[in-house]
Amino acid sequence: MGFLVPVLFALFAALSNALATVLQRRAALTVPQSDGFRFGLVLDLLRRPLWLGGILAVIAAGVGQAVALATGPLALVQPLFVLELPLALLIASLVTRSRLPGPLWLAVGGVVAGLGIVLVAASPAGNRTDVPADRWILALAASAVAVAVLAWAGLRRRPGRMRAGCLGAATAVCYALTAALMKSAMHVLDEAGIGAFLRTWETYAFGATGICALLLLEHAMQGGPLVASQPALTLGDAGVSVALGVLLYEEHLRTHWWLLAQLLGLSLICAGVLALAGDAAKDAADADAT
């Protein structure tokens, strides 16, 4: 029962993010494509009702994620966001009134089964609230370097798989860091109230990293096929979040022979995500052609 609340709110957040992905992807395809990083992209998107609907879904997801992180381990909550991709495809199929073929349902089942195996085998535990400053400095510096390198590597390439993959990975790091900072800020809110929440640096830091993630996400969606950006984003967010949970919050994962089960589950997740991303890229290409 202790993990019921964070799991339910994480699933709600994943569903909201999936809806946001569908809406924002459709909106991103209606604005001019750019070769470099362009802040004006968001201004263009603000004129698209679909994108604004996606932002509302992002806000709802943020609320759900905040509650989940306040009540559960980072290494439990963030991996559940792997479900965003299959949920996004299911939502897209409903929007377009098309049916998912059998192999895609198999891929969805693989992602769900793999995620269940990983979480049961890893059994994330621990919910530390006080993170020493030296750990934050190391995590922030490492994340900033990773985002800068990935964004630079992606933006210097022409639109395609490499560009989309690098920008998707950079977005994943931003998402994971945002979640880690949000978790700390939510503990401040829970323990000391809204005044302390508005005074703590983590509140403004997760806001800044969230905005950075949003900008990178829009460029990743425009930068190339979803088959490149979505796996990097989906798997990268989960992986970096687990690492931050262990390093910052001293969360514990089961080891020894449990690692074999975790590898099995991870293999199912990767295979399912790649299959689903490939289909999403095909659908996006068909939409672009029309």
C-alpha positions as a printed Julia matrix, in Angstrom:
290×3 Matrix{Float64}:
  0.0     0.0     0.0
  2.93    2.31    0.65
  3.69    2.6    -3.07
  0.07    2.73   -4.28
 -0.22    6.53   -4.2
  3.04    7.29   -6.08
  2.29    4.59   -8.67
 -1.24    5.85   -9.35
 -0.15    9.48   -9.67
  2.84    8.5   -11.83
  0.5     6.6   -14.16
 -1.8     9.64  -14.34
  1.22   11.81  -15.17
  2.37    9.36  -17.86
 -1.1     9.42  -19.44
 -1.17   13.22  -19.4
  2.3    13.41  -20.91
  1.27   10.95  -23.62
 -1.65   13.2   -24.53
  0.7    16.19  -24.54
  3.09   14.36  -26.86
  0.35   13.68  -29.4
 -0.88   17.28  -29.35
  2.58   18.88  -29.37
  3.85   16.63  -32.14
  0.93   17.61  -34.36
  1.48   21.28  -33.56
  5.25   21.12  -34.13
  4.72   19.83  -37.66
  2.74   22.96  -38.57
  5.54   25.48  -37.96
  8.61   26.13  -40.13
 11.57   23.84  -39.46
 14.85   25.45  -38.33
 18.43   24.24  -38.61
 19.58   25.76  -35.31
 18.22   26.39  -31.83
 15.41   28.93  -32.18
 13.64   30.5   -29.18
 11.03   31.9   -31.57
  9.8    28.35  -32.13
  7.76   28.55  -28.92
  6.27   31.89  -30.0
  5.13   30.25  -33.23
  3.66   27.33  -31.32
  1.77   29.63  -28.94
 -0.51   30.46  -31.87
 -1.47   26.79  -32.25
 -4.45   25.66  -30.09
 -3.21   22.07  -30.23
  0.1    23.1   -28.66
 -1.68   25.05  -25.92
 -3.77   21.96  -25.22
 -0.55   20.0   -24.95
  0.79   22.52  -22.44
 -2.31   22.09  -20.28
 -1.72   18.34  -20.36
  1.92   18.94  -19.38
  0.76   21.01  -16.39
 -1.6    18.23  -15.3
  1.25   15.74  -15.67
  3.49   17.98  -13.57
  0.98   18.0   -10.73
  0.67   14.22  -10.84
  4.42   13.8   -11.01
  4.95   16.16   -8.07
  2.6    14.14   -5.86
  4.2    10.87   -6.98
  7.72   12.13   -6.25
  6.68   13.5    -2.86
  5.39   10.08   -1.82
  7.69    7.6    -3.56
 11.28    6.95   -4.66
 12.62    8.61   -7.8
 13.76    5.19   -9.04
 10.16    3.95   -8.84
  8.27    6.95  -10.18
 10.32    7.95  -13.24
 10.64    4.5   -14.87
  6.83    4.38  -15.0
  7.03    7.18  -17.56
  8.28    4.55  -20.03
  4.56    3.91  -20.5
  4.2     7.31  -22.18
  5.12    5.91  -25.61
  2.57    3.06  -25.76
 -0.05    5.38  -24.26
  0.77    8.06  -26.84
  0.32    5.57  -29.67
 -2.98    4.38  -28.24
 -4.2     7.98  -27.95
 -3.0     8.76  -31.47
 -4.85    5.72  -32.82
 -8.04    6.94  -31.14
 -7.56   10.46  -32.53
 -7.01    9.16  -36.06
 -9.64    6.4   -35.64
 -7.21    3.72  -36.71
 -6.47    0.32  -35.21
 -3.13   -0.8   -33.86
 -1.96   -3.96  -35.67
 -1.22   -7.13  -33.76
  2.59   -6.73  -33.66
  2.2    -3.32  -32.01
 -0.08   -4.74  -29.34
  2.66   -7.33  -28.74
  5.17   -4.49  -28.39
  2.9    -2.71  -25.92
  2.63   -5.91  -23.94
  6.41   -6.27  -23.98
  6.91   -2.77  -22.57
  4.34   -3.3   -19.82
  5.63   -6.76  -18.91
  9.25   -5.63  -19.03
  8.55   -2.64  -16.81
  6.75   -4.82  -14.31
  9.65   -7.3   -14.22
 12.22   -4.52  -13.76
 10.35   -2.8   -10.92
  9.59   -6.04   -9.08
 13.16   -7.29   -9.47
 14.77   -3.94   -8.56
 12.27   -3.17   -5.77
 13.33    0.5    -5.39
 13.37    1.55   -1.73
 14.32    4.61    0.28
 12.91    8.11    0.39
 15.66   10.39    1.71
 14.65   14.04    1.98
 17.93   15.82    2.76
 20.49   15.85   -0.07
 23.94   17.31    0.79
 25.04   20.33   -1.22
 28.13   18.59   -2.59
 25.97   15.91   -4.21
 23.77   18.53   -5.82
 26.8    20.38   -7.17
 28.16   17.19   -8.73
 24.78   16.18  -10.19
 24.04   19.65  -11.58
 27.5    20.01  -13.12
 27.45   16.55  -14.7
 23.93   17.05  -16.06
 24.75   20.51  -17.47
 27.8    19.15  -19.28
 25.84   16.18  -20.65
 22.99   18.4   -21.92
 25.4    20.91  -23.47
 27.41   18.22  -25.27
 24.35   16.35  -26.53
 22.59   19.54  -27.67
 25.73   20.78  -29.43
 26.26   17.41  -31.12
 22.66   17.36  -32.29
 22.32   20.95  -33.48
 25.49   20.83  -35.55
 24.02   18.03  -37.67
 21.39   18.27  -40.36
 17.86   17.01  -39.57
 17.89   13.23  -39.28
 18.31   10.35  -36.87
 21.53   11.58  -35.24
 20.16   15.07  -34.61
 16.88   13.75  -33.2
 18.63   11.14  -31.06
 21.07   13.6   -29.51
 18.38   16.19  -28.79
 16.11   13.47  -27.4
 18.88   12.32  -25.06
 19.56   15.91  -23.96
 15.84   16.31  -23.22
 15.92   13.08  -21.2
 18.7    14.39  -18.95
 16.73   17.61  -18.39
 13.6    15.65  -17.55
 15.42   13.44  -15.05
 17.13   16.4   -13.37
 13.81   18.27  -13.23
 12.25   15.3   -11.43
 15.12   15.08   -8.94
 14.87   18.8    -8.14
 11.06   18.64   -7.96
 11.27   15.81   -5.45
 13.45   17.91   -3.14
 11.21   20.98   -3.52
  8.08   18.93   -2.77
  9.61   17.69    0.48
 10.26   21.32    1.46
  6.62   22.13    0.68
  5.39   19.16    2.72
  7.59   19.86    5.73
  7.78   23.68    5.87
  4.88   25.03    3.82
  4.4    27.21    0.78
  6.63   30.03    2.07
  9.67   27.78    2.34
  8.78   26.19   -1.0
  8.91   29.61   -2.69
 12.23   30.43   -1.0
 14.14   27.22   -1.71
 16.48   27.19   -4.71
 15.25   23.8    -5.89
 11.84   25.27   -6.8
 13.35   27.72   -9.28
 15.92   25.21  -10.47
 13.32   22.61  -11.47
 11.35   25.37  -13.19
 14.42   26.39  -15.2
 15.34   22.82  -16.15
 11.72   22.13  -17.08
 11.71   25.08  -19.49
 15.01   23.89  -20.94
 13.51   20.41  -21.42
 10.49   21.91  -23.19
 12.66   23.85  -25.64
 14.85   20.83  -26.36
 11.81   18.59  -26.79
 10.29   20.8   -29.48
 13.59   20.84  -31.4
 13.97   17.07  -30.99
 10.5    16.56  -32.48
 11.44   18.7   -35.45
 14.98   17.36  -35.7
 14.27   13.95  -37.15
 12.18   10.76  -36.95
 10.56    9.67  -33.7
 12.29    6.3   -34.07
 15.48    8.14  -33.07
 14.28   10.76  -30.59
 11.63    8.82  -28.66
 13.76    5.84  -27.5
 16.53    8.22  -26.41
 13.99   10.3   -24.52
 11.99    7.44  -23.01
 14.84    5.16  -21.99
 17.23    8.01  -21.15
 14.8     9.64  -18.73
 14.27    6.36  -16.86
 17.97    5.48  -16.76
 19.24    8.89  -15.65
 16.44    9.16  -13.06
 17.39    5.83  -11.5
 21.03    6.96  -11.34
 20.06   10.27   -9.7
 17.8     8.44   -7.25
 20.68    6.23   -6.15
 23.34    8.95   -6.08
 21.29   11.81   -4.6
 18.62   10.17   -2.49
 20.48    6.96   -1.6
 17.66    4.82   -2.97
 18.39    1.1    -3.0
 17.93   -1.45   -5.78
 18.17   -5.2    -5.37
 21.32   -6.77   -6.81
 22.87  -10.27   -7.05
 20.7   -12.68   -9.09
 17.94  -10.06   -9.29
 20.1    -8.34  -11.89
 19.33  -11.14  -14.35
 15.61  -10.48  -14.05
 16.23   -6.75  -14.39
 18.21   -7.32  -17.6
 15.41   -9.5   -18.97
 12.84   -6.81  -18.22
 15.06   -4.1   -19.68
 15.49   -6.13  -22.88
 11.71   -6.42  -23.25
 11.3    -2.67  -22.66
 13.98   -1.75  -25.21
 12.59   -4.09  -27.85
  9.05   -2.82  -27.3
 10.05    0.87  -27.28
 12.06    0.51  -30.49
  9.17   -1.26  -32.24
  6.65    1.34  -31.07
  8.92    4.25  -31.93
  9.45    2.82  -35.39
  5.72    2.7   -35.99
  5.28    6.22  -34.6
  7.95    7.45  -37.0
  6.17    5.79  -39.91
  2.88    7.41  -38.96
  4.59   10.8   -38.59
  6.15   10.43  -42.03
  2.74    9.59  -43.49
  1.29   12.67  -41.8
  4.09   14.84  -43.19
  3.47   13.5   -46.68
 -0.19   14.41  -46.5
